[in-house]
Amino acid sequence: MSEKFVDINNIAKRWNGQLGVEDISLSFPKGSFVALLGPSGCGKSTTLRLLSGLEQADQGIIKINGVDVTDKPPSERNLSMVFQSYALFPHLTVKENVIFGLKVRKTPIKERQEKLLRALEITGLVGFENRKPAELSGGQRQRVALARAIVANQPLCLMDEPLSNLDAKLRNSVRKDIKKLQVNLGITVVYVTHDQTEAMSMADIVVLMKDGRIQQTGSPEELYYKPNNIFVAEFIGSPPMAIIEGKALKGFEKYSSVGIRSENLTVAKKGKGRLICEVSECEFLGSETFIGLSHPSAKGLTISMPGVQNIDQGKKLEISFANEDLHFFDVNGDRTS
């Protein structure tokens, strides 16, 4: 089997001349968990809809498992979808919602029941078969949508921000469920999210987008440690990478911008630091406190300190860092080394 289970080549979509997505090329092997990540309006959902067949591309080619599906309807692409809205029928029970697609395809009753039972067991919905969506929590409704995708038994599953309607605790729980399901079932997942925590914790491959174009594709580690440009550097990581004007750092004046991660910053003794900053805020997070720092030639400077730290706003702090932890960007914001 070809390593390129999904192969998207130079896809574009425009509405009335306005950019939707442009020059989208992306390929990945079977069994991958791919996250399409980016801010609202960046084109990630449009890319997913093009892959699903819900939108037709203006140019380019989409292949799934070696088959050109560019002009094929969703029903001929051998995929399932999980939506943000769950898309459940309110008048049908959990059981009826899960097997609805199987009934439409006239799957034999015995096979339907076998697939239903397996899907309910995998998603922890055994005992909820006869409840209707209104009687379920948000997390349970999303599990029904996942069960429906499981019984479809398709090798490719597309998920469009499926956790955005859940609270933070539930999101964390269902996130783990989805990743476990993907691994256990061996399916390929393409997952749209604006939440970098979801993308970084679940995906093997992260595709970060901005303004309808891909900014970087790679493993979570690659995007974190070797960002292609300043946008990637500032989008990935919590807190994001700090960006310092090269002219503010002795020996690095030739670089337009220099990046440094929070964990690579240390507080220096007076007169020994590389930058003198002012404390702008303290954010206590339990095991650590993030200290926000301001400097006229830098943005996003944050240093982490253990436990509770109460440092007065406006206090001067000198910070230092090792040269090997620096990232360098040119005048266009692109990585140079």
For each residue, the residues with C-beta under 8 A, 3 or more apart:
1: 5 30 65 66
2: 5 7 65 66
3: 29
4: 7 27 28 29 63 66
5: 1 2 28 29 30 31 32 64 65 155 156 188
6: 26 27 28 34 51 62 63 64 156 188 190
7: 2 4 27 61 62 63 64
8: 11 24 25 26 27 47 50 51 60 61 62 63
9: 25 27 60 61 62 63
10: 23 24 25 59 60 61
11: 8 21 23 24 25 47 50 57 59 60 61 62
12: 20 21 22 23 24 57 58 59 60
13: 20 21 46 50 55 57 58
14: 17 18 19 20 22 58
15: 18 20
16:
17: 14
18: 14 15
19: 14 22 211 212
20: 12 13 14 15 43 46 212
21: 11 12 13 24 43 46 47 50 209 212 213
22: 12 14 19 212 213
23: 10 11 12 213 214
24: 8 10 11 12 21 43 47 50 60 213 214
25: 8 9 10 11 214
26: 6 8 34 207 214 217
27: 4 6 7 8 9
28: 4 5 6 32 34 188 205
29: 3 4 5 32
30: 1 5 65 155 188
31: 5 186 187 188
32: 5 28 29 188 189 204 205
33: 179 182 188 189 191 202 203 204 205
34: 6 26 28 188 189 190 191 203 204 205 206 207
35: 191 192 193 198 199 202 203 205 206 207
36: 44 45 47 48 190 191 192 193 207 209
37: 44 193 194 196 199 206 207 208 209 235
38: 42 43 44 194 208 209 210 215 235
39: 42 194 210 235
40: 194
41:
42: 38 39 209 210 211 212
43: 20 21 24 38 46 47 209 211 212 213
44: 36 37 38 47 48 192 193 194 207 209
45: 36 48 49 160 161 192
46: 13 20 21 43 49 50 55 212
47: 8 11 21 24 36 43 44 50 51 192 209
48: 36 44 45 51 52 158 160 190 192
49: 45 46 52 54 55
50: 8 11 13 21 24 46 47 53 54 55 56 57 62
51: 6 8 47 48 62 79 158 190
52: 48 49 55 74 77 79 81 158
53: 50 56 69 72 73 74 76 77
54: 49 50 74
55: 13 46 49 50 52
56: 50 53 71
57: 11 12 13 50 60 62 70
58: 12 13 14
59: 10 11 12
60: 8 9 10 11 12 24 57 70
61: 7 8 9 10 11 68 70
62: 6 7 8 9 11 50 51 57 68 69 70
63: 4 6 7 8 9 66 67 68 69 70
64: 5 6 7 67 69 77 78 79 156
65: 1 2 5 30 78 155
66: 1 2 4 63
67: 63 64
68: 61 62 63
69: 53 62 63 64 72 76 77
70: 57 60 61 62 63
71: 56
72: 53 69 76 77
73: 53 76 77
74: 52 53 54 77 79 81
75:
76: 53 69 72 73
77: 52 53 64 69 72 73 74 156
78: 64 65 154 155 156
79: 51 52 64 74 154 155 156 157 158
80: 148 149 152 154 156 157 158
81: 52 74 149 157 158 159 160
82: 142 145 146 148 149 157 158 159 160 162
83: 86 87 145 160 162
84: 160 161 162 164 165
85: 165
86: 83 133 141 142 144 145 165
87: 83 145
88: 92 97 133 141 144 145
89: 92 96 97 100 133
90: 132 133 134
91: 132
92: 88 89 96 97 100 132
93: 96 97 129 130 131 132
94: 97 98 120 125 128 129 130 131 132 133 136 144 147
95: 98 99 116 129 130
96: 89 92 93 99 100
97: 88 89 92 93 94 100 133 144 148
98: 94 95 116 119 120 144 147 148 151
99: 95 96 102 103 107 112 115 116 151
100: 89 92 96 97 103 104 148
101: 104 105 148 151 152
102: 99 105 107 111 112 115 151
103: 99 100 106 107 112
104: 100 101
105: 101 102
106: 103
107: 99 102 103 111 112 115
108: 111 112
109: 112 113
110: 113 114
111: 102 107 108 114 115
112: 99 102 103 107 108 109 115 116 151
113: 109 110 116 117
114: 110 111 117 118
115: 99 102 107 111 112 118 119 150 151 153
116: 95 98 99 112 113 119 120 129 151
117: 113 114 120 121 126
118: 114 115 121 122 150 151
119: 98 115 116 122 123 125 147 148 150 151
120: 94 98 116 117 123 124 125 126 128 129 147
121: 117 118 124 126
122: 118 119 147 150 181 184 185
123: 119 120 143 144 146 147 150 177 181
124: 120 121 143 177
125: 94 119 120 128 129 140 143 144 147
126: 117 120 121 129
127:
128: 94 120 125 131 136 140
129: 93 94 95 116 120 125 126
130: 93 94 95
131: 93 94 128 135 136
132: 90 91 92 93 94 135 136
133: 86 88 89 90 94 97 136 141 144
134: 90
135: 131 132
136: 94 128 131 132 133 140 141 144
137: 140 141 170
138: 141 142 165 166 167 170
139: 142 143 166 170 173 174
140: 125 128 136 137 143 144
141: 86 88 133 136 137 138 144 145
142: 82 86 138 139 145 146 162 163 165 166 174
143: 123 124 125 139 140 146 147 174 177
144: 86 88 94 97 98 123 125 133 136 140 141 147 148
145: 82 83 86 87 88 141 142 148 149 162
146: 82 123 142 143 149 150 162 177 178 181
147: 94 98 119 120 122 123 125 143 144 150 151
148: 80 82 97 98 100 101 119 144 145 151 152
149: 80 81 82 145 146 152 154 157
150: 115 118 119 122 123 146 147 153 181 185
151: 98 99 101 102 112 115 116 118 119 147 148
152: 80 101 148 149
153: 115 150
154: 78 79 80 149 157 187
155: 5 30 65 78 79 187 188
156: 5 6 64 77 78 79 80 187 188 189 190
157: 79 80 81 82 149 154 182 187 188 189 190
158: 48 51 52 79 80 81 82 189 190
159: 81 82 162 178 189 190 191 192
160: 45 48 81 82 83 84 192
161: 45 84 164 192 193 194
162: 82 83 84 142 145 146 159 174 178 191
163: 142 166 170 171 174 175 193 195 198
164: 84 161 193 194 195
165: 84 85 86 138 142
166: 138 139 142 163 170 171 174
167: 138 170 171
168: 171 172
169: 172 173
170: 137 138 139 163 166 167 173 174
171: 163 166 167 168 174 175 198
172: 168 169 175 176
173: 139 169 170 176 177
174: 139 142 143 162 163 166 170 171 177 178
175: 163 171 172 178 179 198 201 202
176: 172 173 179 180
177: 123 124 143 146 173 174 180 181
178: 146 159 162 174 175 181 182 189 191 202
179: 33 175 176 182 183 201 202
180: 176 177 183 184
181: 122 123 146 150 177 178 184 185 187
182: 33 157 178 179 185 187 189
183: 179 180 186
184: 122 180 181
185: 122 150 181 182
186: 31 183
187: 31 154 155 156 157 181 182
188: 5 6 28 30 31 32 33 34 155 156 157
189: 32 33 34 156 157 158 159 178 182
190: 6 34 36 48 51 156 157 158 159
191: 33 34 35 36 159 162 178 198 199 202 203
192: 35 36 44 45 47 48 159 160 161
193: 35 36 37 44 161 163 164 198 199
194: 37 38 39 40 44 161 164
195: 163 164 198 199
196: 37 199 200 235 236 237 238
197: 200 201 238
198: 35 163 171 175 191 193 195 201 202
199: 35 37 191 193 195 196 202 203 206 220
200: 196 197 203 206 220 223 224 236
201: 175 179 197 198 220
202: 33 35 175 178 179 191 198 199
203: 33 34 35 191 199 200 206 220
204: 32 33 34 219
205: 28 32 33 34 35 217 218 219
206: 34 35 37 199 200 203 216 217 218 219 220 223
207: 26 34 35 36 37 44 214 216 217
208: 37 38 214 215 216 217 223 231 232 235 236
209: 21 36 37 38 42 43 44 47 212 213 214 215
210: 38 39 42 213 215 231
211: 19 42 43
212: 19 20 21 22 42 43 46 209
213: 21 22 23 24 43 209 210
214: 23 24 25 26 207 208 209 217
215: 38 208 209 210 228 229 231 232
216: 206 207 208 222 223 227 228 229 232
217: 26 205 206 207 208 214
218: 205 206 221 222 223 226
219: 204 205 206 222 223
220: 199 200 201 203 206 223 224
221: 218 224 225
222: 216 218 219 225 226
223: 200 206 208 216 218 219 220 226 227 232 236
224: 200 220 221 227 236 237
225: 221 222
226: 218 222 223 327 335
227: 216 223 224 230 232 233 236 241 259 327 335
228: 215 216 232 334 335
229: 215 216 232 233 329 332 333 334 335
230: 227 233 234 243 257 259 329 333
231: 208 210 215 234 235 333
232: 208 215 216 223 227 228 229 235 236
233: 227 229 230 236 237 240 241 243 259 327 329
234: 230 231 240 241 243 300
235: 37 38 39 196 208 231 232 240
236: 196 200 208 223 224 227 232 233 240 241
237: 196 224 233 240 241 261 262
238: 196 197
239: 242 262 290 300 302
240: 233 234 235 236 237 300
241: 227 233 234 236 237 259 260 261 300 327
242: 239 259 260 261 262 265 298 299 300 301 302
243: 230 233 234 257 258 259 298 299 300 329
244: 248 249 257 258 259 260 275 295 297 298 301
245: 248 256 257 258 297 298
246: 249 252 253 254 255 256 257 258 328
247: 253 297
248: 244 245 275 295 297 298
249: 244 246 252 253 258 274 275
250: 253 274
251:
252: 246 249 255 258 326 328
253: 246 247 249 250
254: 246
255: 246 252 258 328 329 330 336
256: 245 246 329 330 331 333
257: 230 243 244 245 246 328 329 330 333
258: 243 244 245 246 249 252 255 326 327 328 329
259: 227 230 233 241 242 243 244 326 327 328 329
260: 241 242 244 264 265 321 325 326 327
261: 237 241 242 264 265 325
262: 237 239 242 265 290 302 303 304
263: 304
264: 260 261 321 322 325
265: 242 260 261 262 301 302 303 304 319 320 321
266: 303 319 320 321
267: 273 303 305 317 318 319 320
268: 272 273 274 318 319 320
269: 272 273 318
270: 273 318
271: 318
272: 268 269 318 320
273: 267 268 269 270 276 317 318 319 320
274: 249 250 268 318 319 320 321
275: 244 248 249 295 298 301 318 319
276: 273 295 316 317 318
277: 293 294 295 298 301 316 317 318 319
278: 293 294 295 313 314 315 316 317
279: 282 291 292 293 294 311 312 313 314 315 316 317
280: 292 293 294 313
281: 291 292 313
282: 279 289 290 291 292 309 310 311
283: 289 290 291 292
284: 289 308 309
285: 288 289 290
286:
287: 306 307
288: 285 304 305 306 307
289: 282 283 284 285 304 305 306 307 308 309
290: 239 262 282 283 285 302 303 304
291: 279 281 282 283 302 303 304 305 309 311 317
292: 279 280 281 282 283 301 302
293: 277 278 279 280 298 301 302 303 317 319
294: 277 278 279 280 298 301
295: 244 248 275 276 277 278 298 301
296:
297: 244 245 247 248
298: 242 243 244 245 248 275 277 293 294 295 301
299: 242 243
300: 234 239 240 241 242 243
301: 242 244 265 275 277 292 293 294 295 298 319
302: 239 242 262 265 290 291 292 293
303: 262 265 266 267 290 291 293 317 319
304: 262 263 265 288 289 290 291
305: 267 288 289 291 309
306: 287 288 289
307: 287 288 289
308: 284 289
309: 282 284 289 291 305
310: 282
311: 279 282 291 315 317
312: 279 315
313: 278 279 280 281
314: 278 279
315: 278 279 311 312
316: 276 277 278 279
317: 267 273 276 277 278 279 291 293 303 311
318: 267 268 269 270 271 272 273 274 275 276 277
319: 265 266 267 268 273 274 275 277 293 301 303
320: 265 266 267 268 272 273 274
321: 260 264 265 266 274 325 326
322: 264 325 326
323: 326
324:
325: 260 261 264 321 322
326: 252 258 259 260 321 322 323
327: 226 227 233 241 258 259 260 335
328: 246 252 255 257 258 259 335 336 337
329: 229 230 233 243 255 256 257 258 259 333 334 335 336
330: 255 256 257 333 334 336
331: 256
332: 229
333: 229 230 231 256 257 329 330
334: 228 229 329 330
335: 226 227 228 229 327 328 329
336: 255 328 329 330
337: 328
